[in-house]
Amino acid sequence: MDIKALHRQMAQFNTWKRELGQRLDAFNQWSQNHQLVTADALRYLNRARALIDGEHFTIACVGEFSRGKTELINALLYSEQTGRLLPSQPGRTTMCPTEIFWDPNQPRNCVRLLPIETRRSSASMQSFKRIPQNWFTIEFDPLQHESIAHAIGQVSANKKVTQTEAERLGFDLSTLSVHKTTGLVEIPTWRHALINLDHPLLREGLRIVDTPGLNALGNEPELTLKTLPEAHAILFLLAADSGVSASDMTIWRDHIHSLRDSKGTAVLALLNKIDTLWDELTPPEQVAANIERVRLETAQLLEMSADHVLPLSAKQALVAKTCKRTHALLRSNFPELERHLAECILRSQQQIKNHRLIRNSQDMIGSTLQSLNRQVSDNDIELATLRDSRDESVEAEMIRQRERIRSAHHRYHKQSLSLRTSQRMLNNQKTSLHAPIADDKLQRLLDEAYKNLSGSWTTLGLSRAIGGFFDDVDTCINQLLREIERANKVLHSIYERPEHGLEGSLARKHELNITAERRRLRNLEASAERLRHSFNSVMAPKKTLINRFVGTLVKEVKELFRELQLTIQHWLEDALTPLIHHNQHQKQLLEHQMMRLSDMRSKTLNHSEQLNALETSLRKLILARDELEPLLPETSSHIVQPQLPKAQVVSLQSVKQQVQR
């Protein structure tokens, strides 16, 4: 069994990203050196480069308290320098949601902590992340264990407050311990923690999010609406000795299940602490059978493949890594988890590779190389013809060249006119595409929703107001889909024009597609349905419910509409980029030929001199081609696609039916 699969795959993932970025940079430089780049192509390449730079692999650890999430992270991030990174002792260790990552642009090796009192504000977590003065920062020395323990140990800090204050901050009193004498309750000191750590795995682009139980998920909507949906893999931790508890099932149903089914997020259920089942008085085969029985029962209960339910012992894995005991590490089954995560990294790499920006940028390199190859081939034929001709036929050959250039210029001119017309046709779609998601239209929907919410005096009325808002949003999206279908038909008609000289199949790669945004909307709608039907919503004061709705779901819908507007704007700018780039390349080659022919005419070159001029021109073309050829994406490499759930876009009606069941 490969016990270093995760480390090796993260390193390969980072190397692949770096090489891909360098290839795009080199093509950018090549285009500028040969005066080929257009403003549209340059903008496209820059956006593709930004996508690569901003891509990380995020693991979210989700589960109730005392499931071993903290020790799992310690085992994943173990190194001889840091040892056990996060504090781990019986009871609640991680009291606030914690993100662990490496960002060289932030203060090195520090913990940033957001006070719990910020929950009184309606500002989002993303807003707070942009305001450094709201955070407390504690720096630490990664080579000093005591320094690390002091700084990172703050994530487990708590404080005592009155029950009224705890409720005001959004805590469910039934989950808190009440002091018998004072009546005070313990709550986390911090709302959120950001740990910037220079660590080999984190340096390769790994990010880890630790969520401390159902209470945090319920009171920090952004964890459910933003953080978890953005994770590439979710590790759902359960106790091997007890299986799936009622609170575990609530987390699964309300926060994970929908992501797996609608977004295709990779989810692994981990039966942690199998070492508690190891019993020297019980035969090993019986222990293994007991663990297997719990694993299969868990898979059946969660309705997931048994292959994605892994029994393991994070604590024993950490001990084995610390003491360098390979046999003990294998017994902990931790390498099997790392192997699954390595497969998820491969899937993430495949998704980046298939992203429209990356795919089209690499297609641009391929089409440019094909055009150069055709030009080299044409010049080879021209050179062979000239070598076979005599001096007295030089003038006749120049006449033939002028005719070829004149014909090429006619094709280029026709392409240019067609492109200008095509761009106007595409731009004409802008108004109809933006209309269903315009700012003023969304504001009218919000005003109507606020009015209905404020005018409702029963939980049923509030629930209907929330449902009505999302019904209106769904109507807008359906209208947008109809406009997208019309716009894509226009795009196909443009690409299929014979004067462009490109494959009509390219149009499919450049269609306007909002599948990702639709998935996100379905997740928001599912969250709204859970809010409407949850016990807490029924019992909460109306003001609390309205504030929660306005502060979370509505903000996410507004952000989604802005993203849709940006997606449409980028599509209008980029949809014809391959045609424009191809046309620009044809222009550059045509100008090169015209300059060479003009030079030949002005100098009245003889046969030998004309041969030399043509050979020089051919060498320049071959040099440009040879410089470009290594930048062509490797076509022989194949990334194995892990067998994980496929994403699907479901209807709002089906979401409602599932929640109501």
C-alpha positions in Angstrom: 0.0 0.0 0.0 1.3 3.4 -0.9 1.7 5.4 2.3 2.7 8.6 0.6 0.0 8.9 -2.1 -1.4 12.2 -0.8 2.0 13.9 -0.6 3.1 12.7 -4.0 -0.2 13.6 -5.7 -0.3 17.1 -4.2 3.3 17.6 -5.4 2.3 16.4 -8.9 -0.8 18.5 -8.8 1.2 21.6 -8.0 3.9 20.8 -10.6 1.2 20.3 -13.2 -0.4 23.7 -12.4 3.0 25.4 -12.5 3.9 23.9 -15.8 0.5 24.7 -17.3 0.9 28.3 -16.1 4.4 28.5 -17.6 3.1 27.2 -20.9 0.4 29.9 -21.1 3.0 32.5 -20.1 5.4 31.3 -22.8 2.6 31.4 -25.5 1.8 34.9 -24.4 5.4 35.9 -24.8 5.7 34.0 -28.1 2.6 35.8 -29.5 4.0 39.2 -28.5 7.4 38.4 -30.0 5.8 37.5 -33.3 3.3 40.3 -33.1 0.4 37.9 -33.1 -1.4 38.6 -29.8 -4.7 40.5 -29.8 -6.1 42.4 -26.9 -8.9 39.8 -26.7 -6.5 36.9 -26.7 -4.3 38.6 -24.1 -7.2 39.1 -21.8 -8.3 35.5 -22.2 -4.8 34.2 -21.4 -4.6 36.4 -18.4 -7.9 35.2 -17.0 -6.8 31.5 -17.6 -3.6 32.3 -15.8 -5.5 33.8 -12.8 -7.7 30.7 -12.6 -4.6 28.5 -12.3 -3.0 30.7 -9.7 -6.2 30.8 -7.6 -6.9 27.1 -7.6 -6.4 25.1 -4.4 -7.5 21.6 -3.2 -9.8 22.0 -0.2 -10.7 19.3 2.2 -13.6 20.0 4.7 -13.7 18.0 7.8 -17.3 17.8 9.1 -18.8 16.0 12.1 -20.0 16.3 15.6 -17.8 17.0 18.6 -15.5 14.2 19.7 -15.4 12.4 16.4 -11.6 13.0 16.0 -11.6 15.7 13.4 -8.7 17.5 15.1 -6.6 14.4 15.3 -7.4 13.5 11.7 -6.0 16.9 10.6 -2.9 16.4 12.9 -2.3 13.1 11.1 -2.7 14.6 7.6 -0.4 17.5 8.4 2.1 15.6 10.5 5.8 16.6 10.0 8.8 16.2 12.2 9.0 19.9 12.7 5.5 20.6 13.9 4.5 17.3 15.5 0.9 17.4 16.7 -0.3 20.7 15.2 -3.8 21.3 16.7 -4.6 20.9 20.4 -6.2 17.5 21.1 -7.6 16.3 24.4 -10.8 14.8 25.6 -13.9 17.0 25.1 -14.4 19.9 22.7 -11.1 20.9 21.3 -11.9 23.0 18.2 -14.5 25.5 19.3 -14.7 27.6 16.2 -14.5 26.9 12.4 -10.9 26.8 11.4 -9.2 27.2 8.0 -5.6 26.0 7.6 -3.7 27.0 4.5 -0.5 28.7 3.3 -0.6 32.1 1.7 2.8 33.7 1.1 1.2 37.1 0.7 -0.1 37.1 4.3 1.9 37.3 7.5 4.0 34.2 7.8 3.0 31.5 10.3 0.2 33.1 12.3 -3.3 32.5 13.7 -6.0 35.2 12.9 -9.0 35.1 15.2 -12.4 36.7 14.8 -14.2 37.5 18.1 -17.5 35.7 18.7 -19.2 39.1 19.3 -19.1 39.8 15.5 -22.1 37.5 15.2 -24.3 40.5 16.3 -23.4 42.0 12.9 -25.2 41.1 9.8 -22.0 41.4 7.8 -20.9 38.2 6.1 -17.8 36.2 6.9 -16.3 37.2 3.6 -16.8 40.9 4.5 -14.9 40.3 7.8 -12.1 38.6 6.0 -11.5 41.9 4.1 -11.3 43.9 7.3 -8.1 43.0 9.1 -8.6 45.3 12.1 -11.5 43.0 13.3 -9.1 40.1 13.8 -6.6 39.3 16.5 -3.3 38.0 15.1 -0.9 35.7 16.9 2.4 34.9 15.2 4.3 31.7 16.0 7.6 30.0 15.2 6.8 26.7 13.2 10.1 25.2 14.6 9.1 25.8 18.2 6.4 23.4 19.5 5.5 25.6 22.4 5.1 28.6 20.2 2.8 26.6 17.9 0.8 25.2 20.8 0.2 28.6 22.4 -1.0 30.3 19.1 -3.0 27.5 17.6 -4.4 26.4 21.0 -6.5 29.6 20.9 -9.0 27.8 18.6 -10.2 25.9 21.7 -10.7 28.9 23.9 -14.1 29.5 25.5 -15.8 32.0 27.7 -18.8 32.2 30.1 -21.8 34.4 29.2 -25.4 34.7 30.3 -28.0 32.5 28.6 -29.6 35.6 27.1 -26.3 36.7 25.5 -25.7 33.2 24.2 -29.1 33.2 22.5 -28.5 36.7 21.1 -25.3 35.3 19.5 -27.3 32.5 17.9 -26.5 29.5 20.2 -28.9 26.8 20.9 -29.0 26.6 24.7 -29.8 22.9 24.6 -26.3 22.2 23.3 -24.6 24.3 26.0 -23.6 23.4 29.5 -25.2 25.6 32.2 -23.3 26.3 35.4 -25.4 25.2 38.3 -24.5 28.1 40.6 -24.1 31.1 38.2 -26.5 30.0 35.4 -23.8 31.0 32.9 -23.0 29.0 29.8 -19.8 28.3 27.9 -19.5 29.5 24.4 -16.5 29.8 22.0 -14.3 32.9 22.4 -13.8 33.1 18.7 -16.1 32.9 15.8 -13.6 31.9 13.1 -9.9 31.1 12.9 -7.5 31.4 10.0 -4.2 29.5 10.3 -1.5 30.5 7.8 1.2 27.8 8.1 4.3 27.2 6.0 3.9 23.4 5.6 5.0 21.1 2.7 1.4 20.0 1.9 -0.1 23.4 2.3 2.6 24.9 0.2 1.5 22.6 -2.6 -2.0 24.1 -2.5 -3.8 22.0 0.1 -6.4 23.8 2.3 -8.2 22.2 5.2 -11.4 23.4 6.9 -12.4 22.1 10.3 -16.1 22.6 11.3 -16.9 22.0 15.0 -20.2 20.2 15.0 -23.8 20.9 14.2 -24.1 24.1 16.3 -21.5 25.9 14.2 -23.0 24.7 10.9 -26.4 25.9 12.0 -25.2 29.3 13.2 -22.7 30.1 10.5 -24.7 29.9 7.3 -21.7 30.6 5.1 -20.2 27.3 6.1 -23.2 25.6 4.5 -23.8 28.0 1.7 -20.3 28.8 0.6 -17.5 27.0 2.4 -18.7 23.4 2.1 -19.9 23.8 -1.6 -16.5 25.1 -2.5 -14.7 22.1 -1.0 -13.3 19.5 -3.4 -13.7 16.7 -0.8 -15.7 16.4 2.4 -14.6 14.0 5.2 -17.7 13.1 7.3 -16.4 11.8 10.6 -18.3 9.2 12.6 -17.5 7.2 15.7 -16.7 3.6 14.8 -18.0 2.2 18.1 -21.5 3.8 17.7 -22.1 4.3 14.0 -24.4 7.1 12.9 -26.1 9.0 15.7 -29.2 11.3 15.4 -27.1 14.4 15.3 -24.7 12.8 12.7 -27.7 12.1 10.6 -28.9 15.7 10.9 -25.5 17.0 9.7 -25.6 14.5 6.8 -29.1 15.3 5.7 -28.9 19.1 6.1 -25.3 19.9 5.1 -23.7 17.1 3.1 -26.1 14.9 1.3 -27.4 17.6 -1.1 -23.8 18.6 -2.0 -22.9 15.1 -3.0 -26.1 14.6 -5.1 -26.4 18.0 -6.7 -22.8 19.2 -7.0 -21.0 15.9 -7.2 -18.7 16.8 -4.3 -16.5 13.8 -3.3 -17.7 12.6 0.1 -15.9 10.0 2.3 -17.6 8.8 5.5 -14.9 8.0 8.0 -15.5 5.5 10.9 -12.9 6.9 13.1 -11.4 5.5 16.3 -11.5 1.8 15.2 -8.7 1.3 17.8 -11.5 1.4 20.5 -12.8 -1.8 18.9 -9.4 -3.5 19.0 -9.7 -6.1 21.8 -6.9 -8.5 22.7 -9.6 -10.9 24.1 -11.4 -11.1 20.8 -10.0 -13.0 17.9 -8.7 -10.6 15.2 -11.0 -12.0 12.5 -14.0 -11.2 14.8 -12.8 -7.6 15.3 -12.5 -7.2 11.6 -15.9 -8.7 11.1 -17.4 -6.2 13.6 -15.8 -3.3 11.9 -17.0 -4.5 8.5 -20.5 -4.9 9.8 -20.6 -1.3 11.0 -19.1 -0.1 7.7 -21.8 -1.8 5.6 -24.6 -0.6 8.0 -23.2 3.0 7.7 -23.1 2.8 3.9 -26.7 1.5 3.8 -27.9 4.2 6.2 -26.2 7.0 4.3 -27.2 5.5 0.9 -23.6 5.7 -0.3 -21.1 3.2 -1.8 -19.4 1.0 0.8 -16.1 1.9 -1.0 -16.5 5.5 0.3 -17.0 4.4 3.9 -13.5 4.0 5.5 -12.8 2.6 9.0 -9.6 4.2 10.4 -7.8 5.4 13.5 -6.5 8.9 13.1 -4.9 8.8 16.6 -3.0 5.6 15.8 -2.0 7.0 12.4 -0.5 10.0 14.1 1.4 7.8 16.7 2.6 5.6 13.9 3.9 8.5 11.9 5.6 10.0 14.9 7.3 6.8 15.9 7.9 5.7 12.2 6.0 2.4 12.5 5.0 1.4 9.1 3.0 -1.7 10.2 1.0 0.4 12.7 0.3 3.0 10.1 -1.1 0.4 7.7 -3.2 -1.1 10.6 -4.7 2.4 11.2 -5.9 2.3 7.5 -4.8 5.9 7.2 -3.0 5.2 3.9 -6.3 4.1 2.4 -7.8 7.5 3.2 -4.8 9.3 1.6 -5.2 7.1 -1.5 -8.8 8.2 -1.8 -7.8 11.9 -1.4 -5.1 11.4 -4.0 -7.9 10.2 -6.4 -9.9 13.3 -5.5 -6.9 15.5 -6.4 -6.7 13.8 -9.8 -10.4 14.6 -10.3 -9.7 18.2 -9.4 -6.9 18.3 -11.9 -9.2 16.9 -14.6 -11.8 19.6 -13.8 -9.2 22.4 -14.2 -8.0 20.8 -17.4 -11.6 20.8 -18.7 -12.4 24.3 -17.6 -13.5 26.5 -20.5 -10.7 29.1 -20.0 -8.0 26.5 -19.9 -9.3 24.3 -22.7 -9.8 27.2 -25.0 -6.5 28.8 -24.2 -4.8 25.5 -25.2 -6.9 25.2 -28.3 -5.6 28.6 -29.2 -2.0 27.2 -29.1 -3.1 24.2 -31.2 -4.9 26.3 -33.9 -1.9 28.7 -34.2 0.5 25.7 -34.6 -1.8 24.2 -37.3 -1.8 27.6 -39.2 2.0 27.8 -39.0 2.3 24.2 -40.3 0.1 25.1 -43.3 2.2 28.1 -44.0 5.4 26.2 -43.8 3.9 23.6 -46.2 2.8 26.3 -48.6 6.3 27.9 -48.5 7.9 24.5 -49.1 5.9 24.0 -52.2 6.6 27.5 -53.4 10.3 27.0 -52.8 10.3 23.7 -54.7 8.5 25.4 -57.6 11.0 28.2 -57.6 14.0 25.8 -57.6 12.6 24.0 -60.6 12.1 27.3 -62.6 14.7 29.2 -64.7 15.8 32.8 -64.3 13.6 33.9 -67.1 10.5 32.6 -65.3 11.2 34.7 -62.1 8.8 37.4 -63.2 6.1 34.8 -64.0 6.6 33.3 -60.6 6.2 36.7 -58.9 3.0 37.2 -60.8 1.7 33.9 -59.5 2.7 34.9 -56.0 0.9 38.2 -56.3 -2.2 36.3 -57.4 -2.0 34.0 -54.4 -1.5 37.0 -52.0 -4.4 38.8 -53.6 -6.6 35.8 -53.1 -5.5 35.4 -49.5 -6.1 39.1 -48.9 -9.6 38.7 -50.3 -10.3 35.8 -47.9 -8.8 37.8 -45.0 -10.9 40.8 -45.8 -14.0 38.7 -46.1 -13.2 37.1 -42.7 -12.7 40.5 -41.1 -16.0 41.8 -42.4 -17.8 38.7 -41.3 -16.2 38.9 -37.8 -17.3 42.5 -37.4 -20.9 41.5 -38.4 -20.7 38.5 -36.1 -19.6 40.5 -33.1 -22.5 42.9 -33.6 -24.9 39.9 -33.8 -23.5 38.6 -30.6 -23.6 41.9 -28.8 -27.2 42.2 -29.8 -27.9 39.3 -27.5 -26.6 41.3 -24.5 -29.9 43.1 -23.6 -32.0 40.0 -23.7 -29.4 37.9 -21.7 -29.1 40.5 -19.0 -32.8 41.3 -18.7 -33.9 38.3 -16.6 -31.1 38.9 -14.0 -30.9 42.7 -14.1 -30.2 44.5 -10.8 -33.4 46.4 -10.9 -35.4 43.2 -11.5 -33.7 41.4 -8.5 -34.3 44.5 -6.4 -38.0 44.3 -7.1 -38.1 40.7 -6.1 -36.3 41.5 -2.9 -38.6 44.4 -2.1 -41.6 42.1 -2.6 -40.0 39.4 -0.4 -39.2 42.0 2.3 -42.8 43.2 2.1 -44.2 39.7 2.4 -41.9 38.8 5.2 -42.7 41.9 7.2 -46.4 41.5 6.7 -46.5 37.9 7.9 -47.5 37.2 11.5 -47.3 33.4 11.4 -44.5 31.0 10.6 -46.6 29.7 7.8 -46.8 33.1 6.2 -43.0 33.6 6.6 -42.4 30.2 5.0 -44.6 31.1 2.0 -42.8 34.4 1.6 -39.4 32.7 1.4 -40.8 30.1 -0.9 -42.4 32.7 -3.1 -39.1 34.6 -3.4 -37.3 31.5 -4.7 -40.1 30.7 -7.0 -39.6 34.2 -8.6 -35.9 33.6 -8.8 -36.4 30.3 -10.5 -38.7 32.0 -13.0 -35.9 34.4 -13.8 -33.4 31.6 -14.3 -35.7 29.7 -16.6 -36.2 32.9 -18.7 -32.4 33.3 -18.8 -32.0 29.7 -20.0 -34.4 30.4 -22.9 -32.4 33.4 -23.9 -29.1 31.4 -23.6 -30.5 28.8 -26.0 -31.2 31.6 -28.6 -27.8 33.1 -28.1 -26.0 29.8 -28.6 -27.9 29.2 -31.8 -26.5 32.6 -33.0 -23.0 31.4 -31.9 -23.3 28.2 -33.9 -24.4 30.1 -37.0 -21.3 32.3 -36.8 -18.8 29.4 -36.3 -20.4 27.4 -39.2 -19.7 30.2 -41.7 -17.3 28.8 -44.4 -15.3 32.0 -44.6 -13.9 31.5 -41.1 -12.1 28.3 -42.2 -12.5 26.6 -38.7 -14.3 23.5 -37.6 -17.9 24.1 -36.7 -17.5 21.8 -33.7 -15.6 24.7 -32.0 -18.9 26.4 -31.3 -19.9 23.7 -28.8 -16.7 24.5 -26.8 -17.7 28.2 -26.6 -21.4 27.9 -25.8 -22.7 30.0 -23.0 -23.2 27.6 -20.1 -24.5 28.3 -16.6 -24.6 24.8 -15.2 -22.4 25.6 -12.2 -24.5 28.6 -11.3 -27.7 26.6 -11.6 -26.2 24.0 -9.2 -25.4 26.7 -6.7 -28.9 28.1 -7.0 -30.4 24.6 -6.3 -28.2 24.3 -3.2 -29.5 27.7 -2.0 -33.1 26.6 -2.7 -32.5 23.4 -0.8 -31.1 25.5 2.1 -34.2 27.7 2.0 -36.5 24.7 2.1 -34.6 23.4 5.2 -34.9 26.8 6.8 -38.7 26.9 6.2 -39.3 23.4 7.6 -36.7 23.3 10.4 -37.9 23.2 14.0 -35.7 26.2 14.9 -37.3 28.4 12.2 -40.8 27.5 13.5 -39.8 28.4 17.1 -37.6 31.5 16.3 -38.9 35.0 16.6 -39.9 36.5 13.3 -37.2 39.1 13.4 -34.5 36.5 13.9 -35.9 34.5 10.9 -36.0 37.6 8.7 -32.5 38.6 9.6 -31.2 35.1 8.9 -33.0 35.0 5.6 -31.8 38.5 4.5 -28.3 38.0 5.9 -27.6 34.7 4.3 -29.7 33.3 1.5 -30.6 36.7 -0.1 -27.0 37.8 -0.1 -26.0 34.6 -1.8 -28.7 35.0 -4.4 -27.5 38.6 -5.1 -23.9 37.4 -5.4 -25.1 34.6 -7.7 -26.9 37.1 -10.0 -23.7 39.2 -10.1 -21.7 36.2 -11.1 -24.2 35.4 -13.8 -23.9 38.9 -15.1 -20.1 38.6 -15.2 -20.3 35.2 -16.9 -22.5 36.6 -19.6 -20.2 39.6 -20.0 -17.1 37.4 -20.3 -18.9 35.2 -22.8 -19.8 38.1 -25.0 -16.2 39.2 -24.9 -14.6 35.7 -25.4 -17.0 33.7 -27.5 -15.4 34.7 -30.8 -11.8 34.8 -29.5 -10.7 31.7 -31.5 -12.0 33.3 -34.7 -10.5 36.7 -33.9 -7.1 35.0 -33.0 -7.2 33.0 -36.2 -8.0 36.0 -38.3 -5.2 38.0 -36.7 -2.8 35.2 -37.4 -3.8 35.1 -41.0 -3.3 38.9 -41.2 0.2 38.6 -39.7 1.2 35.9 -42.2 -0.3 37.8 -45.1 1.6 41.0 -44.2 4.8 38.9 -44.0 4.2 37.6 -47.5 3.4 41.0 -48.9 6.5 42.6 -47.4 8.6 39.8 -48.8 7.1 40.2 -52.3 7.4 44.0 -52.2 11.0 43.6 -51.2 11.7 41.3 -54.1 10.0 43.7 -56.6 11.9 46.8 -55.3 15.2 45.1 -55.5 14.5 43.3 -58.8 16.0 40.1 -57.4 17.3 37.4 -59.7 16.4 33.8 -59.4 19.2 32.9 -56.9 18.5 36.0 -54.8 14.8 35.1 -54.7 15.6 31.6 -53.6 17.7 32.9 -50.8 14.9 35.3 -49.7 12.3 32.6 -49.7 14.6 30.2 -47.8 15.2 32.9 -45.2 11.5 33.5 -44.9 10.9 29.7 -44.5 13.6 29.4 -41.8 11.8 32.2 -39.8 8.5 30.3 -40.1 10.1 27.0 -39.0 11.8 28.8 -36.1 8.5 30.2 -34.9 6.9 26.8 -35.3 9.6 25.0 -33.4 9.4 27.6 -30.6 5.6 27.0 -30.4 5.5 23.3 -30.7 6.7 22.5 -27.1 3.9 24.6 -25.8 1.3 22.4 -27.3 -0.6 20.6 -24.6 0.4 17.0 -24.1 -2.2 14.8 -25.8 -0.8 11.5 -24.8 -1.1 11.9 -21.0 -4.3 10.5 -19.6 -5.7 11.3 -16.2 -7.7 8.5 -14.7 -11.2 9.7 -13.6 -12.1 8.4 -10.1 -15.5 6.7 -9.8 -17.2 9.4 -7.8 -20.8 10.6 -7.9 -21.6 12.7 -11.0 -23.1 16.1 -10.5 -26.7 16.7 -11.7 -28.9 19.8 -11.8 -32.2 19.0 -10.2 -35.5 21.0 -10.3 -36.7 23.2 -7.5 -39.9 21.1 -7.3 -37.9 17.9 -6.7 -35.9 19.8 -4.0 -39.1 20.8 -2.2 -40.4 17.2 -2.4 -37.3 15.8 -1.0 -37.2 18.2 2.0 -40.9 17.7 2.7 -40.4 13.9 2.8 
